[in-house]
Amino acid sequence: MRKRRAGGKRKTEGFRDVFIERRTFRTIITSAVEVYNRETNGALLGRNATREINGERTEVVSVKEVYPFQTDKRTPSEVIHGNKAAFKRVLRTFESLGTEIIGGYHSHPYPYGFVGLSRGDIVSVKEDVEAMMKIGQERVRKGWLELLLSIKRKDYVKPQKPEWYICDYVKKLRVRVRTRERTGYDILISAYWVYPKEKYGEKPVKKMKFGVKEVSVYVPWILE
């Protein structure tokens, strides 16, 4: 993977760059491929941390674990919590275990009009933020981290060996996974902070205005 500058050692508290840990990286890639050509969806678990990026100690948000939602309804253009009661059970279980949700992730299967969060994605974030605040998970007040996996299937004329590799793509990461001799997947990972432009409490979360800021995504050099 080519080296990419981290943009300095210190990031604004609410808009840190993202470091996806080894096990987490494998899980989100696999969950996106598993349900192709439909959308995957899940929760991100993590915390603020310091990681070495291009030889510098850099403040980031470390995504340590992910939880793919098993009861979601999936289509090629949308994913929703199909069982609201099950979704609430997941949130309450995380709360009981003392685990902090920092955001979510989902995929956009090809063809996609653009790489970025849609209006529907922002609506879904608002709904999840509201649900979390009702059970007392206050961290999302500062911002919700959403990872987007734009995934496209690739068919090869000549047989290829099963393998994977990563390359930089501006702030994003491009991951290519060959799963069979003539089949592979091209996955572009991007990260966005979705944050409130208004104070909580003045109106329902669903009616509040939210902003979106893209940040850089990093993974470990070696996936042991």
C-alpha positions in Angstrom: 0.0 0.0 0.0 1.4 3.4 -0.8 2.2 5.8 2.0 -0.2 8.6 2.6 0.3 11.6 4.8 -1.9 11.7 7.9 -2.3 15.5 7.9 -0.6 16.2 11.2 -0.5 14.5 14.6 -3.6 16.0 16.2 -7.1 16.0 14.9 -10.2 18.0 16.0 -11.8 16.0 18.7 -15.1 15.4 16.8 -13.6 14.7 13.3 -10.7 12.4 13.8 -9.5 10.2 10.9 -10.4 6.5 11.2 -8.2 3.5 11.8 -9.8 0.1 11.1 -8.2 -2.6 13.2 -7.3 -6.0 11.6 -10.2 -8.1 12.7 -12.7 -5.4 12.0 -11.4 -4.9 8.5 -11.8 -8.6 7.7 -15.4 -8.6 9.1 -16.7 -5.5 7.2 -15.2 -6.7 3.9 -16.6 -10.2 4.3 -20.1 -8.9 5.3 -20.3 -6.7 2.2 -19.3 -9.6 -0.1 -21.6 -12.0 1.6 -24.9 -10.2 0.8 -23.9 -8.8 -2.6 -25.9 -7.6 -4.6 -27.7 -6.2 -1.5 -26.6 -3.8 1.2 -24.9 -4.8 4.4 -25.4 -2.9 7.6 -24.0 -2.9 11.1 -22.7 -1.0 14.2 -19.2 0.3 14.8 -17.6 -0.2 18.2 -14.5 1.7 19.2 -12.8 4.6 21.0 -10.3 7.4 20.5 -6.8 6.2 20.3 -3.3 6.9 19.0 -1.8 4.9 16.1 1.4 5.1 14.1 0.6 6.2 10.6 3.5 6.8 8.1 5.9 7.0 11.0 4.0 9.5 13.1 1.9 9.0 16.3 -1.5 10.2 15.2 -4.8 10.7 17.1 -7.5 8.7 15.4 -10.8 6.9 16.1 -10.0 3.2 16.4 -12.8 0.9 15.1 -12.1 -2.2 17.2 -15.2 -4.2 16.4 -18.3 -4.3 14.2 -21.6 -6.0 14.6 -23.5 -6.9 11.4 -27.3 -6.6 12.0 -28.8 -10.0 11.3 -32.5 -9.1 11.1 -32.2 -6.1 8.7 -34.2 -6.1 5.5 -31.8 -5.7 2.5 -32.2 -4.6 -1.1 -29.7 -3.5 -3.8 -30.6 0.1 -2.9 -31.7 0.1 0.7 -31.2 -1.5 4.1 -33.5 -0.9 7.1 -34.0 -2.4 10.5 -36.6 -5.0 9.7 -37.2 -5.9 13.3 -37.3 -2.8 15.6 -37.6 -4.8 18.7 -34.5 -6.8 17.8 -32.6 -3.6 17.0 -33.5 -2.2 20.4 -32.3 -5.5 22.0 -28.9 -5.0 20.4 -28.6 -1.5 21.7 -29.6 -2.4 25.2 -27.2 -5.4 25.2 -24.3 -3.2 24.2 -25.3 -0.8 26.9 -25.4 -3.6 29.5 -22.0 -4.9 28.4 -20.5 -1.4 28.7 -19.7 -1.2 25.0 -19.8 2.1 23.2 -21.3 2.4 19.8 -19.5 5.1 17.8 -21.5 4.8 14.5 -22.4 2.4 11.8 -21.4 1.0 8.4 -23.2 -0.1 5.3 -22.6 -0.9 1.6 -23.7 0.5 -1.7 -23.6 -2.2 -4.4 -22.9 -1.2 -8.0 -24.3 0.5 -9.9 -24.2 3.6 -7.7 -24.7 7.2 -8.8 -21.9 8.6 -6.7 -19.7 7.6 -3.8 -21.0 9.3 -0.7 -23.9 9.3 1.8 -27.3 9.7 0.3 -30.3 11.6 1.9 -31.7 8.2 2.9 -28.4 7.4 4.7 -28.6 10.6 6.7 -32.2 9.8 7.7 -31.1 6.4 8.9 -28.3 8.0 10.9 -30.8 10.3 12.6 -33.1 7.4 13.5 -30.2 5.4 15.0 -28.9 8.5 16.9 -32.4 9.1 18.4 -32.7 5.4 19.4 -29.3 5.5 21.1 -30.0 8.7 23.0 -33.2 7.2 24.4 -31.2 4.5 26.1 -28.5 6.9 27.4 -25.7 6.4 24.9 -24.6 10.1 24.7 -21.4 9.8 22.7 -23.2 10.2 19.5 -24.2 13.7 20.4 -20.8 14.8 19.2 -21.0 13.0 15.9 -21.8 9.7 14.3 -19.2 7.9 12.3 -20.5 6.1 9.2 -18.3 3.9 7.0 -19.4 3.4 3.5 -18.4 0.4 1.3 -19.0 1.0 -2.4 -18.8 -2.5 -3.8 -18.6 -3.7 -7.4 -18.3 -7.3 -8.7 -15.6 -7.9 -11.2 -15.5 -10.8 -13.7 -12.1 -11.8 -15.2 -11.6 -13.2 -18.7 -8.4 -15.0 -17.6 -8.2 -17.1 -14.5 -6.9 -15.3 -11.4 -5.5 -16.6 -8.1 -7.6 -15.9 -5.0 -5.9 -12.9 -3.3 -6.5 -9.4 -2.0 -4.7 -6.1 -1.9 -5.2 -2.5 -0.9 -4.3 0.8 -2.5 -4.9 4.4 -1.5 -7.6 6.5 -3.2 -7.2 10.1 -1.8 -8.9 9.8 1.6 -10.5 6.5 0.8 -9.1 2.9 0.7 -9.6 0.7 -2.3 -9.7 -3.0 -1.6 -9.7 -5.7 -4.3 -10.6 -9.2 -3.3 -10.5 -12.1 -5.8 -12.6 -14.9 -4.4 -12.7 -17.3 -7.4 -10.6 -17.8 -10.5 -12.9 -15.5 -12.6 -14.7 -13.5 -9.8 -13.6 -10.7 -7.6 -14.9 -7.6 -5.8 -13.7 -4.0 -5.9 -14.6 -2.2 -2.6 -14.0 1.5 -2.0 -14.1 2.3 1.8 -14.9 5.9 2.8 -15.6 7.5 6.2 -17.9 10.3 7.2 -18.7 12.1 10.4 -22.4 13.0 10.5 -22.8 15.8 13.1 -25.7 18.0 14.4 -25.8 21.6 13.3 -28.3 22.4 16.0 -28.6 21.9 19.7 -30.3 18.7 20.9 -33.5 19.3 22.7 -34.8 22.2 20.6 -36.6 19.9 18.2 -36.9 16.1 17.5 -33.7 14.6 16.1 -35.4 13.6 12.9 -36.1 17.3 12.1 -32.7 18.6 13.0 -30.1 19.7 10.4 -27.0 17.5 10.2 -23.7 18.2 8.4 -21.3 15.6 6.8 -17.5 15.7 6.9 -15.4 13.1 5.1 -12.2 12.0 6.8 -9.3 9.6 5.9 -9.4 5.9 6.4 -6.4 3.8 7.5 -5.7 0.1 8.1 -2.7 -1.8 9.6 0.1 -2.4 7.1 0.1 -6.2 7.8 -3.1 -8.1 8.5 -1.8 -11.0 10.6 
